[in-house]
Each structure stands twice: as C-alpha cells, then as structure tokens.
C-alpha cells in the first residue's frame, strides 16, 4: 500500500514495530496513529503475525523523558497500545516489555519464517482508490489468487480483444456485497487512464463518488506539495487536483447529460443537431472514452423514471430510452470499438425507479444485436436472469467463469458475513445460527442500550480504524433514543475526518442511512434497529412499516417496497469490516404509552436475533 515502517526488531519472538520522528520535538496524535496502524496491519494481513505479540513504539528523540508513556495495554489480539519514548528511554522500554510480556504458547514459525510470510492486505475502497491512483496495481494492494485477481485479468483480456478486433461489447461483473466489484472498476479506469487510454468509472451512488473524489483530491494535493517543493515550483490547487480526478471518476448523471449536449430527440432516436459542433468545439457527440464502467448498474433508471426526470428537469418530452439503453447508445456512437462494463450487486436495490439487470439485457436485445455479451456462468445459472431473457441474447452470449466474485473482501475477518446476513434476513434461523458459529474472528453483539454499544465501538476501534452509527432511513422512532435519521450529515466529513473533528463518524454523533453508506464501509458499526422492520409473533415473516403523520406506523404493502426495505437492512448489516453491535431499543412502556414504540415490537426483533445466537453485551 506504499507505507513502510522504519524499524522492525524481533526479540525473543516478540515483534517490536518502531516509528521514528526525528524532525519533531513532541509526540503527536498523527504519529501515534501511524505506528499503531503499522502494527494492526501486520496482525490483520501478515500471515506470520497472527500468532505473534506486536509492540508498536513511537520514538521522538528530542521529546522530554517525563512525557514518555510506557504503560502496557492491549486488546485481545496481542497488539499493544503504542509506547511513546525518546532515544534515551528506548532501551528501558524494550527491557520492560521483555520482562513483562511472554507467550503462553510459543509461535510455531521461526523468526526467519515470520519475516518471509506473506502480506495480503484488504484495503477499504477509499484506501484502495488512493493506492491505485498512486500507480499501484490490484495485485499490489489485495490478496493474491482470489476472485478479484481473476476477474481483473479477464476484464483486461476483454478490453484488449475489443480493441484489437474493433468489437463493441457489454460485460457484466457480479458478486456478493464487499467482493471488490468497485475496486475492479476503479482499477480498470485508473489503469487505462495511466496508460493514456480513455476510460471512465461511473456511479449513480452520489456519496460514493463524492467521498472518492474528495479522498483522491486530498491525496493528490498532499503528494504534489512534496513534489513541488523538490522541483522548486508552485503546487497545484485543490480545484486543479479535483479536475484531474473527475476525468476518470464521475457521477453517472453528469456523463449522461454531457452526451445529451448537441443532440435532439426525433421519434424514438436521439440524433446529433446538424452543425452544432462547428460552433461548440468543447463538447463532442461521440464519447472520448472507449471503456465506460457503470458501478451498481442494477440501479440505473427505468424508461419511466428517466422520462419523468427528463421532462421535469431538462424540459425534454417523450425521452425514448431507459437509462441502460441510453448509456449503451452513447458507446455505440464510437466508430471503431467500445466496451460497457456493468458492475452488478445482488440484493442491493433500495430505491424506486431502478431498472435492475433485466433492462440491460433487453436493451441489448432490442437495439444492439451486433454487440457481444460477456457474463459469468454463475449469472447464467442464477435466477437473476430468466431463461427467456437469456434466450434473447443467446447468439451474442460469451460465458466467462471468472466474472463473478464469490468471496467478500470487506469483512476480511470472515468472508461469510454476507452469507450470515442473507440467512438472517431470509428468516433461515437454523442456517444463520450455524453460519454465525463460523464467524469466530468477526464479533457480532446485541444490546438494548445505545450508550453501551457506543462504548463497545470505542473499546474496539484503534489507530485510524473507523467506527460509526447506522440506521434505516425509515427508522424514525429512533429519534427517541437520540438518533435522527431525517438529519442528513455531511457524509464526506463523516467518512474522511478523524475523531478530532465532530463531523467524523468516529465521534458517534451523526447517523448515516443505507442511501449514504451503500458502496462504502467502516471497520466497526453500530446498526440500530427500529420497528419499521419487525416480525410476526411466530417469526414466520417480516412486517414492513413506515411512519406517517408522526402518530402511527403505516403498513407497506407493495412487494417491491418490501424488498427495498429488506435490502436496506442488508446494506446496513454488511458495512462493517471487522465487527458490529446491533441495538434494538426497549420501546416505551410508560403510562400513557407511546403508541409508535410498543415494547412487544422491539422484543420480537431482539428475541429473534438472540435466538440465532448473537451474543448479548
């Protein structure tokens, strides 16, 4: 990931991780977090460190001896809190550790074997985007030999084939939540960009795009300041850096609108306005990109939803396409070759007007019979596409086994978290209980007390690890315990600031809903469950509600809206990389009672989660 610790010293099998700050005169929080992160990364991602004791030490040679900190504290994984010393007290600190810390069971690997053991990091999507932008590769920053490597290689082959043979194609990459679909999309866009090719990563997920653009912009500014100082020039501005980032990461709506420029609707087609580009040379009817990557492609709009938007916002009546068909039509304008890459998540549709996978398939069948269609064997065999729909594109279909990602990367402590969540929401109690027993390294706890949950998060998050509060957008009665889902905090600050900023997720004051966290992740999550999704008394089915007029819950009857609500909880329950606590409030039993917070609703949810085997705090 481009980060290097200063010194590793292995003494009596104990791994000392030393970070020196020779240019500073005082201990700083930033340096403390840095050395702690090094030790945590070794524990989580280096094979040999799983059974080792790790002691991070921050060394500031010029610091006063009286300010040194040498208390030995650690969480259950044998990574100690960083010691803080100056040069004179370093030996004292090491001797103190060697006298007080010992292995109950000696490591099975020798120190030499430890040094040679593999390092397989699993970065957050933000960390991965930054590392890729710094011209690392997917192979540099993720586990080797997994689904993501195979899918990346296969996608490169498809791009090369289309370029060499002047073919146009659409490629579907599918996978479980957190499997790395977004990472593949970013890697492809950035890799093509760094090679001088034109490719763009597009998403309708506004929070994801905004957070990634801001994170990459900040990183570019930081790196350019260092380069500018060495080269004796003026550093680029933040606006200049952001314009570079926007060249390959964009909102899908901006891309869509860009290629409406210089066109008009005639009947059932969009055609260029004659002579338009002679006077408007800054725009082009034909896309500059040969590869367009659409993340969360299942969320593209139906024809009805796009027609409504175009009529109300753009003044265009009778827009003839759904969003999938229009986006394909943009790439079809290329005179030689082009590739549309659709990254498709399963069970993550959370909003009205989403076209799903079906509309992409039907659009190709209706209008682009000369295009090739690449998809995995898994998708062909799944129920996401019907046999009838597959038959429509039978002659165009090219199966590729490696285009489906079966394993979640997000929860690196256990790839089975998404399986457990699916079983939990499907009310497959016995199956969920069995899967939960396999999540030994991924703690999941249950409580009725929000303050206890917050303390649990604080006890677990270390270094720069991120924790946060999550809740359903319909969980309006959580306001009674201090969680207001109607208040929309600035999600960029929520994800990117540290805990010295009150807008940070780490301050545990602001809550994000499924609409703001989909596609992103944190290390430790508190998911707070309201009565919007509750159970029948016999636990045979979920009951779906939304609050109306501030006085009562109204039942949700439309099947599609029920599905959106289940998917909202699926998104929330799969955001945490390292562990989560679920809060189910007690409800209200006062006299007179609050009719919107009946205890039996919450008790049913809590009892079900407890019966599955989720431990109580």
C-alpha angles and dihedrals in degrees: 000000000000096000123121129189115221101230137007115193120183111198123170087346093302115124113224113196110200126191117185124205101188095163094055130077099201140043111260133198091233092056091045091054090046096057091041090053091052091055094044091049091052091050094047102038111022111082097215094050095063090087097034134098110236123202115189114201126190111207119197104172096199097047120115116261091230091063095055116119119209106160113137112228130150145169119239096278097069096251105132125212109262119274114222118213145151123232094270094054098042094093090047090053094050092047090048091054094047090051096048107031123068138161119253087202120023116241113264093220125070118237089256091053089048091053091052097044117117126268113214111173124195106202128195114253089256093052090045093051091051093047092048091049088054086061099259117137134233088255090056096053108033142050114290126237096022133124093273094059092050094047092048092052092047092050091051089053091052092050091049091048093051091048095047095045101035091242130156117215147162120222126196119206113187134181150145119282111289095014094127105263092136090047091055090049094050092044092052094047094046094042092052090045092051089050091055093253122128117248133141134202111216131187136172087209100104097189092050093050094044094049093046093046092049094045093050092044092052091047093049091050091049093050094042092054089060093046093046091052092052092045096044096238139118115275119240119262123247090250091055091048092050092051089057091050092049089058090078106016116057144153109260090231092058090051091047093050093046092062092047086067110106094013137103136196114252114177107304096343140075111224134177118265107247113254093000098124095050087074099029105054094160092073133053133202091214115066116249089218123080092191122050117183116199114197118206088011091176087072094063112121129264120241090258094052094046091046090053092049094047092048096047101035106026103028091237114139126205095009101196103213143064113232094259092051093046093049091050089048090057092057091042088066089072111111095216123013140348142165131208112199116198117198105200127193121202120231095000105111105126107160141057121261095036111145099204126205094304095071093054090054095045092047091056090048094048100046114007111050091153094061123100118233120211122191139147127267086241092060092046091053097040127089092243088093121036123229088246092055092047090052089058091065098030095122092047097045121112111181117217117184096203097059093087122078110210100176127068115231095185096074096047090171088064130002090203097072092097090049090052092049092049091051092045093053092043087057090239091149100174094044091047091049091052093049092047090060088061092056095081094140094043109069118210119181137181130215143159092215122082094195091054089050092051091051090050090055092048091050092054106038113088136174110350094338111137127228129181151163120258133184141162116271088237094051093106098148091063083083086084090068096042103273114118110186091183091066107086112205123199100274094198090062090040091060103033110035123085125234093275086075116072090214091064121107087234091070088066093219104108126056127211125206131215091274093062101040103041108120093015131083146201132202100239124022138190108205111194114203122210134189092264087093110036138151137249113248092258093047089237096129144003120255117215126212144164128196116253128193092348094276110077146013116253120210117244109227106172110098093218091054090049088053091050090053094050089048090051090060090043089057093047094048093051100050098089120088099192110021146318145214121216119213119203109180122225095240122224124298098167124127113278090027127224100250091205093059107046111173094224091064092056094039090057092053092045094047092050093051090046092049090056088061103260106153122239121236 
